[in-house]
Amino acid sequence: MTTSNTPEPTIGGIPASAPLFRGATFAQLYAIVADLLTASYHYADDSGREWSKAADMKAKAAAQVNTLRLDFSAIKALHKHTPQLIDFGDFMDAILRDARK
């Protein structure tokens, strides 16, 4: 029997292999987190010149959530994974907009 000393990666404190992530890989899940972080970086531009880039990254993350068909609990875990400037409600609105296209 082989035991790995490498801890399983988590998203929002939940193992990435948990059923709530519907079989998505850690790489797919973390890509959503990374897109939200990039969006936050662009929203941090006080001049507003980078906000369209931020909106594009937020929309990309939202589309991926819908592609993976993630449930509310999984979305909360993704948003919670790391601090960011995008409010959870704003992220949910983007997910709903994408789903209703």
Stockholm file with secondary structure:
# STOCKHOLM 1.0

chainA/1-101         MTTSNTPEPTIGGIPASAPLFRGATFAQLYAIVADLLTASYHYADDSGREWSKAADMKAKAAAQVNTLRLDFSAIKALHKHTPQLIDFGDFMDAILRDARK
#=GR chainA/1-101 SS CCCCCSCCCEETTEETTSGGGTTCCHHHHHHHHHHHHHHHHHHTCTTSTTHHHHHHHHHHHHHHHHHTTCCHHHHHHHHHTSCCSSCHHHHHHHHHHHHTC
#=GC SS_cons         CCCCCSCCCEETTEETTSGGGTTCCHHHHHHHHHHHHHHHHHHTCTTSTTHHHHHHHHHHHHHHHHHTTCCHHHHHHHHHTSCCSSCHHHHHHHHHHHHTC
//
